[in-house]
Amino acid sequence: MIYKDRKDAGKQLAEKLTHYRDKTDLIVLGLPRGGVTVAYEIARALNCPLDILIVRKIGFPGNPELAAGAVSETGTVVLNEDIVAAYGVSKAYLDRETARQKEEIARRITLYRGGKGVPHLAGKTVILVDDGVATGATAKAAISTLTQEKIAKLVVALPVASQEAEREIAPTVDEWVCLQTPAGFMAVGNYYYDFTQVEDEDVVAMLK
């Protein structure tokens, strides 16, 4: 299954989440930037608030698309230990790249939320949304962050994920809603006809 675009994916995901419509103490969190477009459609369909959780990938040396790990806006760092060990990624590189991504997170917090931190989440049901998951490093960092926020329930909702990511992540959350986990998983963008990059101004507009 290939989605027309992120909006299409969000609308299809929302159909699997209708049991949450009009629930109080519910919030949808999108992972910027691509995940916010998917999350926007879900929040609109469920009639609930939309916000973001800012997590940045720590790219592999020479291949920034391959995640050596990820860091969240609360400072939580999750490393892909297998990749780090197999390729001998140095601690100095990881520290340097983590610091660089924290600078980008700070920029986005200012831009997207006017400098405000993570919204109050204690006691809420959180639906965490991205446009797809490959290695799962970003999702794991987001989940680690949310488990420290005393939330009532964590739902992860995705249009597509690798089977490896599903095996690792699904058992760690209260509800896993993923429309497809294809064998021979390729890049997330391969499952969209239109995978145009979402820009900062798009995220700001959707949050408004």
C-alpha positions in Angstrom: 0.0 0.0 0.0 1.3 3.4 -1.0 -0.2 6.6 0.4 -1.1 9.5 -1.8 0.7 11.8 0.8 0.9 12.4 4.5 -2.6 13.8 4.7 -4.0 10.6 3.1 -2.0 8.5 5.6 -3.3 10.5 8.5 -6.9 10.1 7.4 -6.5 6.4 7.0 -4.9 6.1 10.5 -7.7 8.2 12.0 -10.2 5.5 10.9 -8.4 3.0 13.2 -8.5 5.4 16.2 -12.2 6.4 16.2 -12.7 4.8 19.6 -10.8 7.8 21.0 -13.0 10.5 19.3 -14.2 13.2 21.7 -12.4 11.7 24.7 -11.3 14.1 27.4 -7.6 14.1 28.5 -6.5 13.1 25.0 -3.7 14.7 23.0 -2.1 13.9 19.7 1.7 14.5 19.5 3.3 14.6 16.1 7.0 14.2 15.6 8.3 17.1 13.5 8.3 17.7 10.8 6.7 15.0 8.7 4.8 13.4 11.5 2.9 16.6 12.2 1.0 16.5 9.0 -0.2 12.9 9.8 -0.9 13.9 13.4 -2.9 17.0 12.3 -5.4 14.8 10.3 -5.8 12.5 13.3 -6.3 15.3 15.8 -8.9 16.9 13.6 -10.8 13.6 13.1 -10.7 12.8 16.8 -11.6 16.4 17.9 -8.7 16.7 20.3 -5.6 19.0 20.8 -2.5 18.7 18.7 1.0 19.4 19.8 4.5 18.2 19.1 7.3 16.3 20.7 10.7 17.4 19.3 13.1 14.6 18.7 16.2 14.7 16.5 18.0 11.8 14.9 21.7 11.4 15.7 23.0 10.6 12.2 25.6 8.0 11.4 29.0 9.4 10.3 28.9 10.0 6.6 25.2 8.8 6.4 23.0 11.2 8.3 19.8 9.3 7.3 21.0 6.2 9.2 20.2 6.7 12.9 23.0 6.0 15.3 20.5 7.3 17.9 18.2 10.1 18.8 17.8 12.9 21.4 14.5 14.4 22.6 13.7 18.0 23.7 13.8 16.9 27.4 17.4 15.7 26.9 16.6 11.9 26.7 19.2 10.2 24.5 18.6 6.7 23.0 21.4 5.1 21.0 21.2 2.2 18.5 23.8 0.2 20.4 24.1 -2.5 17.7 25.0 0.1 15.0 27.3 2.1 17.3 29.2 -1.0 18.4 29.3 -2.7 14.9 30.8 0.4 13.2 32.8 1.7 16.1 31.1 5.1 16.3 33.2 7.1 18.8 31.9 8.7 21.9 33.4 12.0 20.8 31.4 11.9 17.6 28.2 11.0 19.4 28.7 13.8 22.0 29.4 16.3 19.2 26.4 15.3 17.1 24.1 15.2 20.2 25.1 18.8 21.0 24.5 19.9 17.5 21.0 18.3 17.5 20.2 19.9 20.8 20.9 23.3 19.2 18.4 22.5 16.4 15.9 21.4 19.0 16.2 24.7 20.9 15.7 26.5 17.6 12.5 24.5 16.9 11.1 25.0 20.4 11.4 28.8 19.9 9.9 28.6 16.4 7.1 26.1 17.0 6.1 26.8 20.6 7.4 30.3 21.3 10.1 28.9 23.6 7.6 26.8 25.7 8.5 23.3 26.7 6.6 20.0 26.5 2.8 20.5 27.2 1.4 19.2 30.5 0.9 15.5 29.8 0.4 13.9 33.3 -2.7 11.7 33.4 -3.4 12.0 29.7 -3.8 9.5 26.9 -1.1 10.4 24.3 -1.3 9.3 20.7 2.3 9.6 19.3 2.4 9.9 15.6 5.1 9.9 12.9 4.9 9.4 9.1 6.8 6.1 9.4 9.5 4.3 11.3 12.6 2.6 9.9 15.2 1.9 12.7 13.0 3.2 15.4 15.6 5.3 17.1 13.5 8.5 17.0 10.4 6.7 18.2 12.3 5.1 21.1 13.6 8.5 22.3 10.1 9.9 22.1 8.7 6.9 24.1 11.4 7.2 26.7 10.6 10.8 27.1 6.9 10.2 27.5 7.2 7.4 30.0 8.8 10.0 32.3 5.8 12.4 32.0 3.4 10.2 34.1 0.9 9.8 31.3 -2.1 7.5 31.6 -1.8 5.7 28.3 0.6 5.7 25.3 -0.6 4.9 21.9 1.8 4.8 18.9 0.1 5.4 15.6 2.0 4.9 12.3 1.2 4.6 8.6 4.2 2.2 8.0 7.0 0.6 10.0 9.7 -2.0 9.5 9.0 -5.4 11.0 12.1 -5.0 13.2 10.8 -1.7 14.6 7.4 -3.2 15.4 9.0 -6.1 17.2 11.1 -3.8 19.3 8.6 -1.0 20.0 5.1 -2.5 20.1 5.8 -4.3 23.4 6.9 -1.1 25.1 3.6 0.9 24.6 0.0 0.4 25.6 -1.4 0.3 22.1 0.4 -0.1 18.7 -1.6 1.0 15.7 0.3 0.5 12.4 -1.4 0.2 9.0 1.4 -1.9 7.5 4.7 -3.5 8.3 5.9 -4.7 4.8 8.5 -7.4 4.4 11.7 -6.1 2.8 11.1 -2.6 4.3 12.7 0.2 2.4 12.9 3.9 3.2 9.7 5.5 4.6 9.4 7.7 1.6 9.0 4.7 -0.7 5.5 4.2 0.7 4.3 7.6 -0.4 3.6 9.0 -3.9 4.2 12.5 -2.5 6.8 12.7 0.2 7.7 16.4 -0.1 9.6 17.7 2.8 7.4 19.5 5.4 8.7 23.0 6.1 8.9 24.8 9.5 6.1 27.2 8.4 3.8 24.3 7.7 4.3 23.0 11.2 3.7 26.4 12.7 0.5 26.8 10.7 -0.8 23.3 11.7 -0.2 24.0 15.4 -2.1 27.3 15.1 
